[in-house]
Amino acid sequence: MARRIVHAWGAEAVSALVLAAGLSPAAAEVEIADGLTIGGRLKQGIALAYDNKVTGGGVEIGQAAYLIELTSAWRPAANVTVTGDFWLRGDLYREFGGELTGRGIQDYSSPDFRDQFRYRLDGRGAGTAAGPLADPPRMPFGSEDEQNVFLSDFNDEMIRELAVKVTDPENRYALKIGKFVRAWGQSDGLRLLDVLHAQDYRQKFIFGDSDEMRIPSWMTAVDLDLGRLGLGDAFEAIGLDKPRLELIYMPEYHHSRFVINNPTPGDATSGGLYGLPYPLLADKASGRGVPFFGASLSDNEPDRFSLSEPTLGGRLKFDVLGGEGTLNALYGYQDMPIVKLTGAQAIIGNALHDGGNAVMVAPLDLATTEAVVQGLYVPTLRAGGTAQDIQTNVLGCPYPGGSFCSVNVQFDLDYRFRRKLVGGSFSRDMAEWQLGPKGVSPVLRTEFAYEFDKPFNRAVATTVLGTREEGTAALIVDPARGVAERDQMSFMIGADYFLWLPFWETQDTSIFTSVQFFTILTPNGEDLLFQAPYAAYGAKLHKVQNYGTLLASHNFDDGRLGAEVLVVYDLQNDGFAVRQRLDFNYFGDHWRPRIELTHFEASPEQGVLGIANQSDNIEFSLTAQF
């Protein structure tokens, strides 16, 4: 249905679920000249997809992602640093013609329709009858995964950093200009406050490392030590010691990147293993599928580079109550879009929404589209209409002979909503608490964010006929009735602790543990859609959302075997996900083999974890650092 997933999880659920515990292997650096260092890494992995929840199939190759990175730093003067970081990424398996079969594709025809068709949308079990319906899509996603074979856009995908930083000799200020990223917030990689940059979900989805997922932008950052500038007295008078101010000016805009596995001929795309599933198209009221009905999406986004409409950010950092606090503010753009109906295309002479193989493509305006869908198509469906009824009475095409017809509804993915957010964070080493057999002190962390006028698609919308629709049908309405804006509050409390187990007598190093609990509140959040276009099961936004995370990591065998487990639990949707890593550090300082398991358990289309439910895999990778 779409090239990209849309709406709320980028700004709320994944804001609370992009867990980047554990960093990617750092590139070693070698000084090749006075003040000039260079480093890099080569990484090749191969992922085996398993537990195919769509086809029930066995193990198959999911992807063979590679990464080539080159980093450099040059200090031409004591107070000037020039940094560079360049990437090449892609999927060797796809590059040599491999494909992942049957994952993420839904057959929108409910069981009562299937005996009436000579095709299956997902390409399985096609009939042999002649005619326009006898030739279903042959590829599992409708297209090869060209977008992820080689990420080749130089500015967007190859330059990770290219910047100059000038520091005052007395450390009163620093100015950095170029392409780079800035991380905010006290939580470990979570995105309540870490919202300066959009995220790249194409290769690891929510379980990517945060330093690899943030999309860098051309920007300017100014860091001011207010105390050394003689401006700190007012802050210190109210107990805020060592005040520092960070100001961000970001004229380059990015939104989050992902691909939906879409078999629709007019918009065929594939995201491979981490491509998001084709949305279930169904009528919630009747439980029936929606044959001859598809969608096409178009991006409607701000200018990619605008000096007059930039993203602006500010962060005040200070010491208070024995810890470190921040106050944050952001004025930018949403990195996820809203779905807006714009009209439709009547495809005359093709039942599979393929305008390129049709007799005629007739445009329909927004008002006509809503009237036809809500006034003719939906009532016919709910009255038990057959495929022939839909063709003749709704689409005006003879059936089973003659010209078959279908409809492609047109949507904008609108990224132009502004993001207005304020918040703060605080972390403190609780030195007065001596816990466990070694008397270790935990570190407590808190974070909050308040977002004004956050946009949502409605889960229940009023149609032009005055009826109230829920699920997929609620998207086929005028945007004036299909979009709402609500304030949203997010809170996090977490603790880090170096754990010593009293019954493990041979334990020689601590187990690092991190526990975090999130609550997201949306007052007046009734009947909003958690994630458009995933609406068939009525995936409504919960007014109160709660998430929990647990990270534990430990090095065994004198530090040579690293083990890490990260668990995410979605309390409202009763879903969980786990990532387990084993790092084998037996081969010197330059070679890093890793085994990584990623597993999701959730109901389809319910929350972030349900959207990724088809991405279970185990990856074997080798990184060479230099």
C-alpha positions in Angstrom: 0.0 0.0 0.0 2.8 2.4 0.7 6.5 3.0 0.1 6.9 4.0 3.7 5.2 3.4 7.0 3.5 6.5 8.3 2.7 8.5 11.4 2.9 8.0 15.1 5.6 5.5 16.1 8.4 7.8 15.0 7.2 10.4 17.3 5.9 8.5 20.2 6.3 4.7 20.4 9.6 4.4 18.6 10.5 7.6 20.4 10.4 5.3 23.4 11.6 2.1 21.7 14.7 2.8 19.6 17.0 1.1 22.0 20.6 1.5 21.1 22.2 -0.3 24.0 25.7 -1.2 23.2 27.6 0.7 20.5 28.8 -0.6 17.2 32.5 -1.6 17.1 34.5 1.6 17.1 36.9 2.2 14.3 40.5 2.2 15.4 42.5 5.2 14.5 46.1 5.5 13.3 48.1 8.8 13.2 49.5 9.1 9.7 50.9 12.6 10.1 51.2 15.2 12.7 47.7 16.1 13.8 46.1 13.8 11.2 44.5 10.4 12.1 42.6 8.0 10.0 40.6 4.8 10.8 37.8 2.7 9.6 36.1 -0.7 9.6 34.8 -3.3 7.2 31.7 -5.3 8.3 30.0 -8.1 6.5 27.0 -10.0 7.9 24.6 -12.6 6.7 21.1 -12.9 8.4 19.0 -16.0 8.3 15.2 -15.2 8.6 13.2 -17.7 10.5 9.7 -18.2 12.0 8.1 -16.8 8.9 4.7 -15.6 10.3 3.2 -14.9 6.9 3.9 -18.1 5.0 4.9 -20.5 7.8 8.1 -21.3 5.9 11.5 -22.3 7.3 14.9 -20.7 7.4 16.1 -18.6 4.5 18.6 -15.9 3.8 17.2 -12.5 4.8 20.0 -10.2 3.9 23.8 -9.9 3.7 24.4 -6.3 4.8 27.8 -4.8 4.5 29.4 -1.6 5.8 32.6 0.1 4.8 33.5 3.1 6.9 36.4 5.5 6.8 37.0 8.1 9.5 39.5 10.9 9.8 40.4 13.8 12.1 42.8 16.6 11.4 43.9 19.4 13.7 45.6 22.1 11.6 45.7 24.3 14.7 45.3 23.8 18.5 41.8 25.1 18.5 40.6 23.8 15.1 39.5 20.2 14.3 38.3 18.9 11.0 36.4 15.6 11.1 35.2 13.2 8.4 33.2 10.0 8.4 32.1 8.3 5.2 30.1 5.1 4.7 29.3 2.6 2.0 26.3 0.3 2.8 24.3 -2.3 1.0 23.1 -5.9 0.7 25.3 -8.3 -1.2 22.6 -11.0 -1.2 20.2 -8.7 -3.0 23.0 -7.4 -5.2 23.5 -10.9 -6.6 19.8 -11.5 -7.2 18.7 -13.1 -3.9 15.2 -12.4 -2.7 13.3 -13.1 0.5 10.1 -15.0 -0.3 6.6 -14.4 1.0 7.3 -12.1 4.0 5.0 -9.3 4.9 2.5 -9.7 2.0 -1.2 -9.8 2.9 -3.9 -11.2 0.7 -6.6 -8.6 1.1 -9.3 -10.9 -0.2 -11.1 -12.5 2.8 -12.0 -16.2 2.6 -15.5 -15.5 1.2 -14.0 -13.7 -1.8 -11.1 -16.1 -2.6 -13.2 -18.7 -4.5 -14.4 -15.9 -6.8 -10.9 -14.9 -8.0 -8.4 -16.4 -10.3 -5.5 -14.9 -8.5 -4.0 -14.3 -5.1 -2.5 -10.9 -4.2 0.5 -12.4 -2.5 1.3 -14.5 -5.5 0.6 -17.9 -4.0 -1.7 -20.4 -5.6 -2.6 -18.6 -8.8 -5.3 -20.2 -11.0 -4.8 -21.3 -14.6 -7.8 -19.5 -16.2 -7.1 -17.2 -19.1 -7.8 -13.5 -18.9 -6.6 -10.4 -17.1 -6.8 -12.1 -13.6 -4.7 -15.1 -14.6 -1.3 -13.4 -14.2 -0.7 -12.4 -10.5 2.4 -10.6 -9.3 5.3 -13.1 -9.6 7.6 -11.5 -7.1 6.8 -11.7 -3.4 7.0 -7.9 -2.9 6.0 -6.8 -6.4 9.6 -5.6 -7.1 13.2 -6.3 -6.4 14.8 -4.6 -3.4 16.6 -2.0 -5.4 16.5 0.7 -2.7 18.5 -1.3 -0.2 21.0 -3.1 -2.6 23.4 -0.1 -2.5 22.7 3.0 -0.5 24.3 5.4 -2.9 23.1 8.9 -2.3 26.3 10.7 -1.5 24.9 13.5 0.7 22.1 11.5 2.4 23.7 8.1 2.8 27.5 8.3 2.4 28.5 11.4 4.3 28.1 10.6 8.0 30.2 13.6 9.1 32.1 16.4 7.4 32.6 19.3 9.8 34.9 21.9 11.2 35.0 22.7 14.9 36.6 25.9 16.3 37.2 26.1 20.1 38.0 29.2 22.1 41.4 28.8 23.7 39.8 29.5 27.1 37.0 27.1 26.5 34.3 29.7 26.7 32.7 28.7 23.4 32.9 26.2 20.6 31.5 26.5 17.0 30.9 23.5 14.8 29.7 23.8 11.2 29.1 21.0 8.7 27.3 17.7 8.5 27.1 15.8 11.8 24.8 14.6 14.5 24.0 15.7 18.1 22.5 13.4 20.6 20.2 14.7 23.4 18.7 13.2 26.5 19.9 11.2 29.5 18.2 8.0 28.5 20.3 5.3 26.8 19.5 5.9 23.2 15.8 6.4 23.7 14.0 9.1 21.8 12.0 11.2 24.2 14.4 14.2 23.9 16.8 12.7 21.3 14.8 14.2 18.5 17.2 16.4 16.6 17.7 13.8 13.9 15.4 11.5 12.0 16.1 7.7 12.1 17.1 5.2 9.5 15.1 1.9 10.0 16.0 0.2 6.8 18.7 -2.3 7.9 17.9 -3.0 11.6 14.6 -1.3 12.3 14.3 -0.4 16.0 17.2 -2.6 17.1 19.9 -0.7 15.2 22.6 1.1 17.1 21.7 4.7 17.7 24.9 6.1 16.3 24.2 4.3 13.1 20.5 5.1 13.0 20.6 8.9 13.4 20.5 10.6 10.0 23.1 13.5 10.0 22.2 16.9 8.7 24.1 20.0 7.6 23.9 22.3 10.6 25.6 24.7 13.0 26.0 24.1 16.7 27.2 26.7 19.2 28.3 25.6 22.7 28.6 28.4 25.3 30.1 28.1 28.8 27.9 30.7 30.4 30.1 30.7 33.6 33.3 31.4 31.7 31.5 34.1 29.7 30.5 35.9 32.8 26.8 35.1 32.4 26.4 32.3 35.0 25.6 34.3 38.2 21.9 34.4 37.6 21.7 30.6 37.1 24.0 29.9 40.1 21.8 32.1 42.2 18.9 29.6 41.8 21.1 26.6 42.3 22.1 25.8 38.7 25.9 25.4 38.7 28.2 25.4 35.7 25.5 26.5 33.2 26.3 25.6 29.5 24.1 26.5 26.6 23.9 24.6 23.2 22.2 26.3 20.3 21.3 24.4 17.0 20.6 25.8 13.6 19.7 23.0 11.1 18.6 24.2 7.6 18.6 20.6 6.1 15.5 18.5 6.6 15.3 14.7 6.8 12.4 12.4 7.7 12.8 8.8 8.9 13.6 6.2 6.3 12.0 2.9 5.8 10.3 0.8 3.1 7.0 -1.0 3.1 6.9 -4.3 1.2 4.3 -3.3 -1.4 3.2 -5.5 -4.3 0.8 -3.0 -5.9 2.0 -2.6 -9.5 1.7 1.2 -9.4 3.9 1.5 -6.4 5.9 -1.7 -6.1 8.7 -1.6 -3.5 10.5 -4.0 -1.3 12.4 -3.4 2.0 13.6 -7.0 2.4 14.0 -8.5 5.8 13.3 -5.2 7.6 10.8 -4.0 5.1 7.6 -3.2 6.9 4.5 -5.4 6.1 2.0 -4.6 3.5 -1.0 -3.2 5.5 -4.0 -5.5 6.0 -6.7 -4.0 3.9 -10.0 -5.0 5.5 -13.4 -3.6 6.5 -13.5 -3.6 10.3 -17.3 -3.6 10.5 -17.9 -6.7 8.3 -14.5 -8.4 8.6 -14.3 -8.8 4.8 -11.4 -8.0 2.6 -11.5 -5.2 0.1 -11.0 -6.5 -3.5 -10.2 -4.3 -6.4 -9.1 -1.6 -4.0 -5.5 -0.4 -3.6 -3.6 2.8 -2.8 -0.8 5.0 -4.1 1.2 7.4 -1.9 3.1 10.5 -2.7 5.5 12.4 -0.5 4.6 16.0 0.5 7.5 17.3 2.5 9.3 20.6 3.3 12.2 21.8 1.3 15.2 19.6 1.8 17.3 22.7 2.5 15.9 26.0 3.7 17.8 28.8 5.4 14.5 30.6 6.2 12.6 27.6 7.7 15.3 25.6 9.6 15.0 23.3 12.6 16.0 25.2 15.7 17.0 23.7 19.0 18.4 24.8 22.4 19.7 22.9 25.4 20.7 24.4 28.7 22.9 22.0 30.7 23.8 22.5 34.4 24.8 20.8 37.6 22.1 20.6 40.3 21.2 18.5 43.4 24.4 16.5 43.0 23.7 15.5 39.4 23.4 16.9 35.8 20.2 18.3 34.4 19.1 19.8 31.1 16.3 21.9 29.7 15.5 21.3 26.0 13.5 23.0 23.3 13.0 22.1 19.7 11.1 23.7 16.8 11.4 21.6 13.7 9.4 19.2 11.6 7.8 15.8 12.3 9.9 13.0 11.0 6.9 10.8 10.3 4.0 11.9 8.0 0.2 12.0 8.2 -1.9 10.2 5.6 -4.1 12.6 3.7 -6.6 11.6 1.1 -6.3 13.6 -2.2 -8.4 11.6 -4.6 -8.3 8.4 -6.6 -7.7 6.8 -10.0 -10.3 4.5 -11.7 -8.3 1.8 -13.4 -10.4 0.7 -16.4 -9.4 -2.7 -17.8 -7.2 -4.0 -15.0 -8.3 -5.6 -11.7 -4.9 -5.5 -10.0 -4.6 -1.6 -9.8 -2.0 -1.6 -12.6 -2.5 1.7 -14.5 0.3 0.8 -16.9 -1.7 -2.1 -18.3 -5.1 -0.6 -18.3 -7.4 0.6 -21.1 -7.9 4.0 -19.3 -7.0 5.7 -16.1 -9.6 8.2 -15.0 -8.9 10.6 -12.1 -11.4 11.2 -9.4 -11.3 14.3 -7.1 -11.3 14.0 -3.3 -15.1 14.6 -2.9 -16.0 12.0 -5.6 -13.6 9.5 -4.1 -15.1 9.7 -0.6 -18.6 9.6 -2.0 -18.0 6.5 -4.1 -16.1 4.6 -1.4 -18.3 5.5 1.5 -21.6 5.7 -0.4 -21.3 2.7 -2.8 -18.3 0.5 -2.1 -18.5 0.1 1.7 -22.3 -0.5 1.7 -22.0 -3.1 -1.0 -19.3 -4.9 0.9 -21.2 -5.0 4.1 -24.4 -6.1 2.4 -22.6 -9.3 1.4 -21.9 -8.2 -2.2 -19.9 -10.5 -4.4 -17.0 -9.6 -6.6 -19.4 -9.3 -9.5 -21.6 -6.9 -7.5 -18.5 -4.7 -6.8 -17.5 -4.7 -10.5 -20.9 -4.0 -11.9 -22.7 -1.9 -9.2 -19.8 0.1 -7.8 -17.1 0.2 -10.5 -19.4 0.0 -13.5 -17.5 -2.8 -15.2 -19.0 -6.0 -16.6 -18.0 -9.2 -14.7 -16.8 -11.9 -15.2 -16.3 -11.0 -18.9 -15.3 -7.8 -20.5 -13.2 -5.0 -18.9 -12.3 -5.5 -15.3 -11.8 -2.5 -13.1 -10.1 -1.4 -9.9 -9.4 1.7 -7.9 -6.2 3.2 -6.6 -6.9 5.7 -3.8 -4.4 8.5 -3.8 -2.8 9.6 -0.5 -0.3 12.3 0.4 2.3 11.4 3.1 2.4 14.9 4.6 5.6 15.7 6.5 4.9 19.4 6.8 3.5 19.5 10.3 5.8 21.4 12.7 7.2 19.7 15.8 7.1 21.9 18.9 8.7 20.2 21.9 10.1 21.1 25.3 11.5 18.9 28.0 14.2 18.1 30.4 16.4 15.4 31.9 18.3 14.6 35.0 20.8 12.0 36.0 22.6 11.4 39.3 25.0 8.9 40.8 23.3 7.8 44.0 26.6 7.6 46.0 24.7 7.5 49.3 23.1 4.2 48.2 25.6 1.3 48.6 23.9 -1.8 47.3 24.8 -5.5 46.9 27.8 -7.5 48.0 30.3 -4.9 46.5 28.4 -1.8 47.8 27.9 -0.4 44.3 25.8 2.8 43.8 23.2 2.9 41.1 22.8 5.8 38.6 19.2 7.1 38.4 18.0 8.8 35.2 14.8 10.7 34.4 13.6 12.4 31.3 10.4 14.1 30.2 9.1 15.7 27.1 6.0 17.7 26.2 5.0 18.0 22.6 2.4 20.6 21.4 -0.1 20.0 18.7 1.2 16.6 17.6 -0.7 15.3 14.5 -2.6 12.0 14.4 -4.8 10.3 11.9 -8.2 9.5 13.3 -9.1 5.9 14.1 -12.7 6.9 14.0 -13.7 9.5 11.4 -17.0 11.1 10.2 -17.6 10.6 6.5 -19.2 13.0 4.0 -22.5 11.0 4.6 -22.4 11.7 8.3 -21.6 8.1 9.3 -18.7 7.3 11.6 -16.2 4.8 10.2 -13.4 2.9 12.0 -10.3 1.1 10.6 -9.3 1.3 7.0 -12.5 3.1 6.0 -11.6 5.9 8.4 -8.7 6.8 6.1 -11.0 7.5 3.1 -12.2 10.8 4.3 -11.5 14.5 3.8 -8.3 15.3 5.8 -10.2 18.1 7.5 -12.2 15.3 9.2 -9.5 12.7 9.3 -6.6 14.4 11.1 -6.4 15.7 14.7 -3.8 17.5 16.7 -3.2 16.7 20.4 -0.6 17.6 23.1 1.4 14.6 24.3 3.5 14.1 27.5 6.3 11.5 27.8 8.1 10.4 31.0 11.0 8.0 31.6 12.7 6.8 34.8 15.6 4.5 34.7 18.5 3.1 36.6 21.9 1.7 35.7 23.6 -0.7 38.1 26.8 -2.8 38.0 25.5 -6.0 39.4 27.4 -8.5 41.5 25.6 -11.8 42.3 26.2 -13.1 45.8 25.8 -16.8 44.7 28.3 -16.5 41.8 31.5 -17.0 43.7 33.8 -17.0 40.6 32.3 -13.7 39.2 35.3 -11.5 38.3 33.6 -8.5 36.7 30.2 -6.9 37.2 27.1 -7.4 35.0 26.0 -4.1 33.6 22.2 -3.7 33.9 19.9 -0.9 32.8 16.2 -0.8 33.5 13.9 1.8 32.1 10.2 2.5 32.3 8.2 4.8 30.0 4.8 6.4 30.2 3.3 8.3 27.4 0.1 10.3 28.0 -2.1 11.7 25.3 -5.0 13.7 27.0 -8.1 13.9 24.8 -6.5 11.1 22.8 -9.7 9.1 22.2 -10.2 7.5 18.8 -6.8 8.4 17.3 -4.9 6.0 15.1 -1.7 4.7 16.6 -0.2 4.1 13.1 -1.6 4.9 9.7 -2.0 3.1 7.3 -2.1 0.1 9.7 -5.7 0.4 10.6 -7.6 -2.8 9.7 -7.4 -4.2 13.2 -8.3 -0.9 14.8 -4.8 -0.2 16.2 -6.0 2.8 18.2 -3.7 5.0 20.2 -3.8 4.2 23.9 -4.3 7.4 26.0 -1.8 5.9 28.4 1.1 3.9 27.0 3.7 2.0 29.0 6.9 0.4 27.9 9.6 -1.3 29.9 13.2 -2.2 28.8 15.9 -4.3 30.4 19.5 -4.5 29.2 22.1 -6.8 30.7 25.7 -7.2 29.4 28.7 -9.1 30.7 32.1 -10.2 29.5 33.1 -13.8 30.1 36.4 -15.7 29.7 38.6 -12.9 30.8 36.7 -10.4 28.7 37.0 -12.2 25.4 33.4 -13.3 25.2 30.9 -10.5 25.3 27.2 -11.3 25.9 24.3 -8.8 25.9 20.6 -9.2 26.0 18.0 -6.4 25.5 14.3 -6.9 26.1 11.5 -4.5 25.2 8.0 -4.9 26.5 4.9 -3.1 25.3 2.5 -3.3 28.2 -0.7 -2.1 26.5 -0.4 -4.4 23.4 1.2 -7.3 25.3 4.1 -7.5 22.9 7.8 -8.0 23.5 11.0 -8.1 21.5 14.5 -9.3 22.4 17.9 -8.8 20.9 20.8 -11.0 22.0 24.4 -10.5 21.0 27.6 -12.6 21.4 30.9 -10.9 20.6 34.0 -13.1 20.2 37.1 -11.0 21.0 39.6 -13.9 20.6 41.3 -12.6 17.4 43.3 -9.6 18.4 42.3 -5.9 18.4 41.1 -5.8 14.7 38.7 -8.7 14.2 35.2 -8.8 15.8 33.0 -11.7 15.0 29.4 -11.4 16.3 26.2 -13.5 16.5 23.0 -11.5 16.9 19.5 -12.8 17.4 16.5 -10.5 16.9 13.0 -11.8 17.8 9.5 -10.2 18.0 6.3 -11.5 19.5 3.3 -9.3 19.0 -0.1 -9.2 17.4 0.0 -8.0 13.7 -0.2 -4.3 13.3 -0.5 -3.7 17.1 2.1 -1.2 18.1 5.7 -0.9 16.9 6.5 -4.5 17.8 3.5 -5.8 15.8 4.7 -4.0 12.7 8.1 -5.7 13.0 6.6 -9.1 13.7 7.9 -10.6 10.5 11.5 -9.6 11.0 12.8 -12.5 13.2 16.4 -13.4 12.2 19.8 -14.5 13.4 22.8 -12.7 11.9 26.4 -13.7 11.7 28.8 -10.9 11.1 32.5 -10.1 11.0 34.0 -6.7 11.5 37.6 -5.7 10.7 38.8 -2.6 12.4 41.8 -0.5 11.3 
